[in-house]
């Protein structure tokens, strides 16, 4: 409990904010500072002086870094943290990363501010900048609504702490995501009585009814050729392990489509059925969509004969504009618990059908592994540094290290997923939303898992979208060493691929003039890390790849961020 005795004489809205984040259980407040947060800084200074509990505070020099670090931290801890941005412009600057947190299902409470008196009210002068150029018509909470789970304004210092704890509770509940609160500067400066704030409790568990689970278990018993398709089962606490136990108990293969954004099932497991749902569209008689928000593309591509069961706590995502699942049954309890309940019901199966699909999956898995091995062998034989060779070399070097990979590649994302072969819970995360967040998300992951190596794989185009200088500054200031591996093909290759898709015989093909593609003028990307005294490597030859990555990993293990810029052949 936060009690009145903890509030020093003269307590104000800043103390209310700190007390509320403390009650919400936030470990950190990630801030890209703005002048309105002086009351919060003063409250933190008093608490530090007096030895009182409060979240740790990180001063960060870019809004994307603040939100991205909160996202990475939340991916691992699954608990809401605090984020403070500056006014409406700071909210806009951080909006892309906030939207990414919404897509990633990461809980956080984001706050920024405005003025309500513009200097014409009693009390301290908020400053003319609010009157001239910082305020939005309708307030920043109106701006935040499309890319947050909930957005509101704190209208009184007396309701401010409860508004923050309510925002944290809303952010934490399914579907988890960022909540936003506009806190006017005048309210931050108002006196506060230090009233008791009740701590935020974790969400309670939700369960499907036993008869609903029984009905799905009966479908599983009758199925000859069932399959699981999942994008984010591993995002839930215990979801990865529960899915493994379920698949093994029922002998059902698991497909992780290219839209999967975290590790959900061990890629080395014999029941892992690769990334392509295509072969199942005509063959499967039962498809279980486990935390799979967009399984079919285009959405009208419907399975020929399969019954579809959706296992998801919130299957119809409110923030997804268009979503087609073709479900015939829903199990809407917590995913991990639902899978455990179905695992307990794995009995009285048709042993002939189980043996047949087990043999088919063994053959499929063996063929898939052979294809991966063949691709890696061919990558060694090709001229230059093939992206497959980079991923395979990384896999070898990371083996047994309990590493976490954060991926912000585009054209190389399939290569990274398939050849790194991450096979443990919370060992792989794909950055959601727009490009430019990867370094910050990786820093947040490292903050949450300081004893595990954290590797960011990123394209050169994505790298330059990142606020590189603020991100590397945060890495050094907070003591968060990363291995940053840049796949440099000196092009926005996805732009060119789409141009060719739409105009395969167009003028650009005739002339070679592909606009929106060329990155050949970029300097060496590893050089950005030199002013921060970080380890840098530039790799242009295959025989230099493994030694450079080994040196970089050694530097990271010794506490220094390393940037390895690799010239890939495609």
C-alpha positions in Angstrom: 0.0 0.0 0.0 1.0 3.6 -0.6 0.1 5.5 2.5 -0.3 9.2 3.3 2.8 9.0 5.5 4.9 8.4 2.4 3.9 11.7 0.9 6.1 14.5 2.0 4.5 17.9 2.9 3.6 19.8 -0.2 2.7 16.6 -2.1 1.2 17.3 -5.5 0.1 15.5 -8.7 3.7 14.4 -9.4 3.6 12.4 -6.1 0.2 10.9 -7.2 1.7 9.7 -10.5 4.7 8.1 -8.8 2.6 6.5 -6.0 0.2 5.1 -8.6 2.9 3.6 -10.8 4.3 2.1 -7.6 0.9 0.6 -6.7 0.6 -0.7 -10.3 3.7 -2.7 -9.8 5.7 -1.0 -12.5 9.4 -1.8 -12.3 10.3 1.1 -14.6 9.1 4.4 -15.9 10.6 4.9 -19.4 10.7 8.6 -20.2 11.5 10.7 -23.1 11.5 13.9 -21.0 9.3 16.9 -21.4 9.1 20.0 -19.3 5.7 19.0 -17.8 7.2 16.1 -15.8 9.1 18.3 -13.3 6.5 17.3 -10.5 7.3 13.7 -11.2 11.0 14.3 -11.1 10.7 16.1 -7.8 8.7 13.3 -6.3 11.2 10.7 -7.4 14.1 12.8 -6.0 12.3 13.0 -2.6 11.6 9.3 -2.6 15.2 8.5 -3.5 16.4 10.9 -0.7 14.0 9.4 1.9 14.5 5.7 0.9 10.9 5.2 -0.2 9.8 2.6 -2.8 9.3 3.8 -6.4 9.8 2.5 -9.9 13.3 2.9 -11.5 13.4 5.8 -13.9 15.1 5.8 -17.2 15.8 9.1 -19.1 15.8 8.3 -22.8 16.5 10.7 -25.6 13.8 9.6 -28.1 10.2 8.6 -27.8 10.6 5.5 -29.9 13.3 4.4 -27.5 11.2 4.9 -24.5 8.1 3.1 -25.9 10.2 0.4 -27.6 12.1 -0.5 -24.4 8.8 -0.7 -22.5 7.6 -3.1 -25.3 10.7 -5.3 -25.1 10.5 -5.4 -21.3 6.8 -6.3 -21.4 7.3 -9.0 -24.0 9.4 -10.9 -21.4 7.7 -9.9 -18.1 4.1 -9.6 -19.4 3.5 -6.8 -16.8 2.6 -3.2 -17.4 5.2 -0.5 -17.1 5.0 3.3 -17.2 6.0 5.5 -20.2 6.1 9.3 -20.0 6.2 11.3 -23.2 6.2 15.1 -23.9 2.8 16.7 -24.7 1.1 16.0 -28.0 4.2 16.1 -30.2 5.9 13.5 -28.0 2.9 11.3 -28.3 2.9 11.6 -32.1 6.7 10.8 -32.2 6.1 7.7 -30.1 2.8 6.7 -31.8 4.4 4.2 -34.2 6.0 2.3 -31.4 2.8 2.5 -29.3 0.9 1.0 -32.2 3.6 -1.7 -32.3 3.0 -2.5 -28.7 -0.8 -2.7 -29.4 -0.1 -5.3 -32.2 2.4 -7.1 -29.9 -0.1 -7.3 -27.1 2.2 -5.6 -24.6 0.6 -3.9 -21.6 1.9 -0.4 -20.6 0.5 2.9 -19.4 1.6 5.8 -21.6 1.1 9.4 -20.4 1.7 12.8 -21.8 0.3 16.2 -21.0 -1.2 19.5 -22.1 -2.1 22.8 -20.5 -5.7 23.7 -19.6 -5.3 27.3 -18.5 -2.6 28.6 -20.9 -1.3 31.0 -18.2 -4.7 32.6 -17.4 -5.3 30.5 -14.3 -4.1 30.7 -10.7 -0.9 28.9 -9.6 2.4 28.4 -11.4 2.7 29.6 -15.0 2.8 26.6 -17.4 4.7 28.5 -20.0 3.6 30.1 -23.3 4.7 27.1 -25.4 1.4 25.4 -24.7 -0.6 28.3 -25.9 1.5 28.8 -29.0 2.3 25.3 -30.4 2.0 22.2 -28.2 -1.8 21.8 -27.7 -4.2 19.7 -29.8 -7.9 20.4 -30.4 -9.7 17.8 -28.4 -6.6 16.9 -26.4 -3.9 14.3 -27.0 -6.2 11.5 -25.6 -8.3 12.0 -28.8 -5.2 11.5 -30.9 -4.2 8.4 -29.0 -7.5 6.5 -29.4 -6.8 4.7 -32.7 -3.5 3.2 -31.6 -4.2 2.4 -27.9 -6.5 0.0 -26.1 -8.0 2.8 -24.0 -7.4 6.6 -23.9 -8.7 9.1 -21.5 -7.9 12.3 -19.6 -7.3 12.8 -15.9 -9.6 15.6 -14.9 -8.6 16.0 -11.2 -5.7 15.4 -9.0 -8.0 13.5 -6.7 -8.9 10.9 -9.4 -5.4 10.9 -11.0 -3.9 8.0 -9.1 -6.9 5.8 -9.6 -7.1 6.7 -13.3 -3.5 5.4 -13.6 -4.1 2.2 -11.7 -7.3 1.7 -13.8 -5.3 2.2 -17.0 -2.8 -0.4 -15.8 -5.6 -2.9 -15.1 -7.1 -2.3 -18.5 -3.7 -2.6 -20.2 -3.0 -5.9 -18.4 -6.3 -7.6 -19.3 -6.8 -9.5 -22.5 -6.2 -8.4 -25.1 -3.2 -6.8 -23.4 -2.0 -3.5 -24.9 -1.1 0.1 -24.2 -3.5 2.4 -22.4 -3.0 6.2 -22.6 -3.7 8.9 -20.1 -3.6 12.7 -20.7 -2.5 14.4 -17.5 -2.7 18.2 -17.7 0.2 20.1 -16.3 -2.0 22.1 -14.0 -3.2 18.8 -12.4 0.4 17.7 -11.9 1.0 20.9 -10.0 -2.1 20.7 -7.8 -1.8 19.7 -4.1 -2.5 16.1 -3.4 -3.7 14.6 -0.1 -1.6 11.4 -0.4 -4.5 9.1 0.1 -4.0 5.4 0.1 -3.7 3.7 -3.3 -4.7 0.1 -3.6 -2.2 -2.1 -5.5 -3.1 -3.5 -8.9 -3.9 -7.2 -8.9 -2.8 -9.5 -11.7 -5.6 -10.6 -14.1 -7.6 -13.6 -13.0 -7.7 -16.7 -15.0 -10.4 -17.4 -17.5 -11.6 -20.8 -18.5 -13.8 -22.4 -21.1 -16.6 -24.5 -19.8 -15.8 -28.3 -19.4 -18.5 -29.2 -21.9 -17.0 -26.9 -24.5 -13.6 -28.6 -24.0 -15.3 -32.0 -24.2 -16.9 -31.2 -27.5 -13.5 -30.1 -29.0 -11.9 -33.2 -27.6 -14.4 -35.3 -29.4 -13.6 -33.5 -32.7 -10.0 -34.3 -32.1 -10.7 -38.0 -31.5 -12.6 -38.2 -34.8 -10.1 -36.2 -36.8 -7.9 -38.1 -39.3 -5.7 -35.3 -40.4 -5.8 -32.4 -37.9 -3.3 -29.5 -37.6 -2.5 -26.7 -35.3 -1.8 -23.2 -36.7 -0.4 -20.6 -34.3 1.0 -17.1 -34.5 1.3 -16.1 -30.8 0.6 -19.1 -28.5 4.1 -18.5 -27.0 3.2 -15.0 -26.0 1.1 -16.2 -23.1 2.7 -17.3 -19.9 3.1 -21.1 -20.2 1.7 -21.1 -23.7 4.8 -22.5 -25.4 5.0 -25.5 -23.0 1.3 -26.1 -23.0 1.2 -26.3 -26.8 4.1 -28.8 -26.8 2.3 -31.0 -24.3 -1.0 -30.8 -26.2 0.6 -31.6 -29.6 2.5 -34.5 -28.2 -0.5 -35.9 -26.4 -2.8 -35.8 -29.5 0.1 -36.4 -32.0 -0.9 -33.3 -34.0 1.6 -31.3 -36.2 2.0 -27.6 -35.6 2.4 -25.0 -38.3 3.9 -21.6 -37.5 3.1 -19.4 -40.5 5.3 -16.6 -41.6 3.0 -14.3 -39.7 4.1 -15.8 -36.4 5.7 -13.1 -34.3 7.2 -15.1 -31.4 8.5 -18.5 -30.6 5.5 -20.9 -30.1 6.8 -24.4 -30.6 10.3 -25.9 -30.9 11.4 -25.7 -34.5 13.6 -28.7 -34.1 10.6 -30.8 -32.8 9.4 -33.6 -35.0 5.9 -32.3 -34.8 6.9 -28.9 -36.1 5.3 -28.8 -39.6 7.1 -25.7 -41.0 5.7 -22.4 -42.0 3.4 -23.2 -44.9 -0.3 -23.7 -44.2 -0.9 -24.3 -48.0 -0.6 -28.1 -48.0 -3.2 -28.3 -45.2 -5.9 -26.2 -46.9 -7.2 -29.2 -49.0 -6.0 -32.1 -46.8 -6.8 -31.2 -43.2 -10.2 -32.2 -41.7 -9.7 -30.2 -38.5 -7.7 -27.0 -38.1 -7.1 -25.6 -34.6 -6.2 -21.9 -34.7 -4.3 -21.2 -31.5 -3.8 -17.5 -30.9 -3.9 -17.0 -34.7 -5.4 -13.7 -35.6 -5.0 -13.9 -39.4 -4.5 -17.5 -40.5 -5.7 -17.3 -44.2 -4.4 -15.0 -46.9 -6.2 -13.7 -48.8 -8.9 -13.9 -46.1 -11.3 -15.5 -48.6 -9.0 -18.5 -49.0 -11.1 -21.0 -47.1 -10.0 -24.6 -46.2 -11.8 -27.1 -48.5 -13.2 -29.4 -45.8 -11.7 -28.7 -42.4 -13.8 -27.8 -39.4 -12.1 -24.8 -37.7 -11.8 -24.4 -33.9 -10.4 -21.2 -32.5 -8.5 -21.3 -29.2 -7.9 -17.8 -28.1 -8.9 -15.7 -25.0 -10.0 -12.9 -27.3 -10.3 -14.3 -30.8 -11.9 -11.2 -32.4 -9.1 -8.6 -31.9 -10.8 -5.2 -31.5 -7.8 -3.4 -33.1 -7.7 -5.6 -36.2 -9.5 -3.8 -38.9 -10.6 -6.9 -40.9 -10.4 -10.4 -39.5 -11.8 -13.6 -41.0 -11.5 -16.9 -39.0 -14.3 -19.2 -40.4 -14.7 -20.6 -36.9 -17.2 -23.3 -36.1 -16.3 -23.4 -32.4 -14.5 -21.1 -30.0 -12.7 -22.0 -26.8 -12.3 -18.5 -25.3 -10.6 -19.2 -22.0 -6.9 -18.6 -21.3 -4.9 -20.4 -24.0 -2.4 -22.2 -21.8 -5.1 -23.5 -19.5 -7.4 -24.5 -22.4 -4.6 -26.5 -24.0 -3.9 -28.2 -20.7 -7.5 -29.1 -20.3 -7.5 -30.6 -23.9 -4.3 -32.4 -23.1 -6.0 -34.2 -20.2 -8.6 -35.4 -22.5 -6.2 -37.0 -25.0 -7.4 -40.6 -24.8 -9.6 -43.1 -26.6 -8.0 -42.1 -29.9 -8.1 -44.0 -33.2 -4.7 -45.6 -33.1 -4.7 -46.3 -36.8 -5.3 -42.7 -37.7 -2.7 -41.5 -35.1 -0.1 -43.9 -36.5 -0.8 -42.8 -40.1 -0.5 -39.1 -39.3 2.6 -39.7 -37.1 4.3 -41.4 -40.0 3.3 -38.7 -42.4 4.6 -36.0 -40.1 7.9 -37.8 -39.6 8.3 -37.9 -43.3 7.3 -34.2 -43.6 9.7 -33.1 -40.9 12.6 -35.1 -42.2 12.0 -33.6 -45.7 11.9 -30.1 -44.1 15.1 -30.6 -42.2 16.8 -31.9 -45.4 15.6 -28.8 -47.2 17.1 -26.6 -44.5 20.4 -28.5 -44.7 20.4 -28.3 -48.4 19.8 -24.6 -48.4 22.7 -24.1 -45.9 25.0 -26.2 -48.0 24.1 -24.2 -51.1 24.7 -21.0 -49.2 28.3 -22.0 -48.5 28.8 -22.7 -52.2 27.4 -19.4 -53.4 29.6 -16.4 -54.1 29.4 -13.7 -51.4 27.7 -13.9 -48.0 24.3 -15.5 -48.4 21.8 -14.5 -45.7 21.2 -18.2 -45.0 24.9 -18.5 -44.1 24.6 -15.6 -41.7 21.6 -17.2 -39.9 23.2 -20.7 -39.8 26.5 -19.3 -38.5 24.6 -17.4 -35.8 22.7 -20.6 -34.8 26.0 -22.5 -34.4 27.6 -19.7 -32.3 24.5 -19.2 -30.1 23.9 -22.9 -29.4 23.5 -23.6 -25.7 23.7 -19.9 -24.7 20.0 -19.4 -23.9 20.0 -16.4 -26.3 17.0 -14.3 -27.2 16.7 -13.1 -30.8 14.8 -10.0 -31.7 14.2 -9.7 -35.4 13.5 -6.6 -37.4 14.3 -7.8 -40.9 11.8 -7.8 -43.8 13.0 -9.8 -46.8 15.3 -11.9 -44.6 12.7 -12.6 -41.8 11.9 -16.1 -43.2 15.6 -17.0 -43.3 16.1 -15.8 -39.7 13.1 -17.8 -38.4 13.8 -21.0 -40.3 17.6 -21.2 -39.9 18.1 -19.9 -36.4 15.9 -22.7 -35.2 15.1 -21.1 -31.8 13.4 -23.9 -29.7 12.8 -22.5 -26.2 10.1 -20.2 -24.7 10.7 -16.5 -25.0 13.7 -17.0 -27.4 12.4 -15.2 -30.5 10.4 -12.0 -31.0 9.5 -10.3 -34.2 9.1 -6.5 -34.0 5.5 -5.4 -34.7 4.2 -2.4 -36.5 6.4 0.0 -38.4 10.2 -0.3 -38.9 12.5 1.7 -36.6 11.9 0.1 -33.2 14.2 -2.9 -33.2 17.1 -1.6 -31.2 14.9 -0.2 -28.5 12.8 -3.4 -28.2 16.0 -5.5 -28.0 17.2 -3.1 -25.2 13.9 -3.7 -23.3 14.3 -7.4 -23.7 17.8 -7.2 -22.3 16.6 -5.1 -19.4 14.1 -7.8 -18.5 16.6 -10.7 -19.1 20.0 -9.3 -18.1 21.7 -12.7 -17.9 20.7 -13.9 -21.3 22.5 -12.9 -24.5 20.2 -10.7 -26.7 20.7 -10.6 -30.5 19.0 -8.1 -32.8 18.9 -9.2 -36.4 18.0 -6.2 -38.6 18.2 -5.1 -42.2 20.2 -2.0 -43.2 17.0 -0.2 -44.2 15.4 -0.9 -40.9 18.6 0.0 -39.1 18.5 3.6 -40.5 14.8 3.9 -39.7 15.8 3.4 -36.0 16.8 6.4 -33.8 20.3 4.9 -33.8 22.1 7.5 -31.7 19.5 7.7 -28.9 19.3 3.9 -28.9 23.0 3.3 -28.7 23.2 6.0 -26.0 20.6 4.1 -24.0 22.5 0.9 -24.4 25.6 2.5 -23.0 24.0 4.5 -20.3 21.9 1.7 -19.0 24.6 -1.0 -19.4 22.6 -3.1 -21.8 25.0 -4.9 -24.2 23.5 -6.2 -27.4 24.7 -8.0 -30.4 23.3 -6.1 -33.4 23.7 -8.1 -36.7 22.9 -6.0 -39.8 21.9 -7.7 -43.0 23.2 -5.1 -45.5 22.2 -5.5 -49.1 22.3 -1.7 -49.6 18.7 -1.7 -50.8 15.1 -1.5 -49.7 14.7 -4.9 -51.4 11.0 -5.2 -50.4 10.2 -2.0 -52.3 11.8 -3.5 -55.5 10.1 -6.8 -55.0 6.7 -5.1 -54.8 7.5 -3.0 -57.9 8.3 -6.2 -59.8 5.2 -7.9 -58.6 2.9 -5.2 -59.9 4.8 -4.2 -63.0 6.9 -7.2 -64.1 7.3 -5.8 -67.6 7.2 -2.1 -66.7 9.4 0.8 -67.5 11.6 0.2 -64.4 12.5 -3.3 -65.7 13.3 -1.8 -69.2 15.5 1.0 -67.8 16.8 -0.4 -64.6 15.4 2.7 -62.8 13.9 1.4 -59.5 13.0 4.3 -57.3 12.6 4.0 -53.5 15.2 1.2 -53.4 18.8 2.5 -53.4 20.8 2.5 -50.2 24.2 2.4 -51.8 25.1 5.8 -50.4 24.9 4.8 -46.8 28.1 4.9 -44.8 29.4 1.9 -42.9 26.6 1.2 -40.4 28.9 -0.3 -37.8 30.7 3.1 -37.7 27.7 4.6 -35.8 28.8 2.7 -32.8 32.3 4.0 -32.7 31.6 7.3 -30.8 30.1 5.1 -28.1 33.2 3.0 -27.7 31.3 -0.1 -28.8 32.7 -3.1 -30.6 32.3 -2.8 -34.4 32.8 -5.3 -37.3 32.3 -4.9 -41.0 32.2 -8.2 -42.9 32.5 -8.5 -46.7 33.8 -12.0 -47.2 32.4 -15.4 -46.1 35.6 -16.4 -44.5 35.4 -13.4 -42.2 31.9 -14.1 -41.0 32.3 -16.6 -38.2 35.4 -14.9 -36.7 33.7 -11.5 -36.7 30.6 -12.8 -35.0 32.7 -14.7 -32.4 34.6 -11.6 -31.6 31.4 -9.6 -31.3 29.8 -12.2 -29.0 32.9 -12.1 -26.8 32.6 -8.3 -26.5 29.0 -8.6 -25.6 29.7 -11.2 -22.9 32.2 -8.7 -21.5 29.6 -5.9 -21.4 30.0 -4.0 -24.6 27.4 -3.7 -27.4 28.6 -4.9 -30.7 27.4 -3.9 -34.2 28.3 -6.3 -37.0 27.6 -4.9 -40.5 27.5 -7.8 -43.0 27.4 -7.3 -46.7 24.9 -10.0 -47.8 24.6 -11.1 -51.4 20.8 -10.7 -51.7 
